[in-house]
Structures are given as C-alpha cells and as structure tokens.
Amino acid sequence: MFKETMEKYKKIPLPVKASLWFFICSFMQKGISACTTPIFTRLLSTKEYGLYSVYLSWADFLSIVITFGISSSVYQKKLVELGEGKEQDRLTSALQGLATATAAVSFLLYLCFHTWINGLFGLPTELVIAIYVSVLATTAFGFWSMRQRNDYRYRKLVMMTVFTSVMKPLSGIFAIKMFPGYKVEARIFSLVAIEVIAYSYLYWKQFRAGRKFFIKKYWKYALAYVLPLLPHYISQRILSQSDIIMIKNMAGAGESGIYSLAHSLGWMMLMFVNAMDHTMAPWTYKKIKDKNYDRIQKMMVYPLLFMALVCLLFILVVPELIYIFAPPEYHQAIWILPAFIMSTFFMLLYTLFIYLEYYFEKTKYIMLATMICAVLNIFLNYICISLVGYLAAGYTSLLCYMFYAFFHYCVYKKVCRDDLHRKELYHKKAFLLITLLFMGLGFSIMIFYNNLIIRYIIAFLLVLSLILHRRKIAGILKNLEE
C-alpha cells in the first residue's frame, strides 16, 4: 500500500507537487502558531497579549516603510520575465542590496527622531531596533522563498519552515518562563533571535551568488515599480492593523488583546489565500503572457469556491475554536472572528482581480483603492468603536474589504477593455453567485452558535461535498501543470 502510494506520488507533475508542499509550508507556519496560541493566551494576560499584538502591528507596518516591500510583487514579476539563469542571482543580490540601503536610510532617520517616534509607537528604543533587525532578516527570507516557489524547489523551503515554525513558539515559551517579569519583551526578543539565526545565512548566500550590491537598471526598475505602490502598501497595513492600535488607545490594552486573538485566528485563513496566491500568481502571469485567456477563465472559479467552503467550515466551529484557544476572559472574540474569516474570502477575490493590474502595471489604481479603504477604515473604526464598542471594528474591516474587492473588479473591467480587447479572464456571474451565497450562509450560521447539532450537520454536509468532489479537485490541481 505504501509502495503504491509513493509510486503515485512520484508521478505527480512537479508544479502540482510543489504547490502541495507550498501549501503545507503555509499551513505549518499558521497551524503551529495557532496550536501554540492557547499556551500564550494563558502565559500572558489580555493586557500583555494586547501589547504584544500592538508590537506585531507596528512591525508589520514598518516592514513596508523600511524596505518598500521589494521582496514581493516586483521581485516575483521580474523573476518570471528573466526566466532561469545567473541573471536571477544578480537580480536577487541587487534588490537585496536596495532593501538593505533603504533600511539603513530609514534607521538613520529613526536615530535622528527616535524620541518622537518612540512616543508615537508607544514602544521603547530596544523594541524599535528589534523591528529593524527582524525586517531585514525576514526580507532575506522573502527573496529566497520567492525564488524557491518560482522554480518549484520545495524541499529546502519545507525544512526551513519546519525549523522556524517550531523554534519560534518554543523559544518564546522558554523566554517567558526565564524572565517572568518581562514577558512581552521576552516573547519579542526570542522571536527576533530565531529569525536572525535562521535567515542570516540566506542574506549572505544571496549576496555571494549574485556578487552585486548595486545594479543600476534593477534598482531603477524596482524603485519605479514600488514607489507608486508605497502608499498602497502602507494603506494596506493601515487597513489590516490600525484597528488593533485604535482599540488599545480608545478601549484599552485588555480589549485589544481579546480583539487580537480573533484577529490572529481569523488571519489563519490567509494560509489558504497565500498558498493559492503563490501557486496561481506565476501560473496566471505565464498564461497571460501566452495569451491563453480561456484557460484562466476555466480554472479560476474553483479556487474561489474552495475558499468559500473552507471559510464556511471555520465559521461553523468558531465557538469551539475560541473555547480551545483561550480562557474565558477572551470569549467575546466569538462575535468578532466570523468577520475576519469572511474578510479573507474577499482578500482572495480582490487578489484575482489584482493579477491583471500587476501584469499590465496599472499600479496607480491599486494605490488609490487601498488609500481610500484605509481612510474609510480609520473613519468607521473611530465612529463605531466610540458608539458601539470595540467588537464593531471587525465588521468595519469586513465592509472595507468588500468595497476593496468591488473597486478592483471595476479596475479589472477597465483593464480587460483597454488591454485585452474586452476579453474577460473570469466568469463574473459565477463569482457573484458564489459571493452572495457565501455571505448569506456565513451570517446565517452565526444565528446557530448556541445550537451545536445544527452547526455540525451543516459542517458534515460541507465536508461530504468536498469528499464527493475530490477527483474534480485533483483534476483542477493537475491542470496547473499546463
């Protein structure tokens, strides 16, 4: 039986096999973090957990300010254009050099205004420095992992993911036990230490392979690409993280801790979004390059449908998730978590539309949409937190992601008209039907949070539908090799 299974596994095409392992990597990162959440919610009070979450929010925001997000979309697009060869090494080392240079400049600016910046963030100097070290280390990993995904090399990525995913929580638990008077600081410094240990070699290796810190054409290309997107990246961080910071300032660190738990568990669903994005993005770019639009139209309904079903399954078990992951003082998070889960569905939806904008370099629309949604989110949070309470912030975020997806749909239609001669990549009626059914079922399920039997009957039916259609799902995955 085992031998037959291995023979079948060996026959799986490399792109499909790699996609499977990339998903497993993403699942391990989020899954191990999620599995250790019950430990940290019991080691840290709601206030301490809230302060740690505020640090993570600022770190996520500053990662864009420090390195301009150079290791993401601009790097991936250029890798696809260059194909295989030594030029990819030169590109990687040059863009890593650019990220290092931007980090150095921003750090010098921080040193000049550190007192004011520390007061703005509510963080001491040592924690802000920890953010800089962490960002530079994870940027090196970002370049390396993107290269592995683009070339379908999954073995080393899996090993690195296993090591960091296991060591980060273990070191955090050990550090908190060793320094019980400084629990938040112990958690943060242990996290940064593992990143430095794991990723420093990649930083050195990529410079050694490319042997170039500065290549004018790549620096010029990258800056021309990312600078118009910088307001988008910053606004994106504001959209996803500002609510935690606002709740801490308007309601308190304890409430921020409860909200952060729901935020963290809801964003677990991003492992599905990221895994599908990492597989679909290079595949979609290659199909657009080959003008194989019909293939894209045929395939892309299924990832959205799969995401809807997975989100519904998670919404069905929200009460149980909260009871497992946190003590009773966190249980109000039950009424926030569904909003975050539904938000991730719209993240995948707008990601599909953005592929076309990235490919044809219509980045000004991406920037405009994100800035509008970030401002809208801050405004709605301020009004709703003041009037209704901190629980409302989850639903203002959902509303903003819905608007975000609709805006990008409008831009997608424009790009199809201007650049694809009115040829559409997606079945809009199928997308609309899936979205409406998903939202209707998602909110309806919340009515039955006090009725375990009804919720589990619905969950059984959803799982059964996935099992019955497993061959069709396998066929879809197989088609990604083409």
Beta strands, then each sheet from edge to edge (+ up, - down):
end
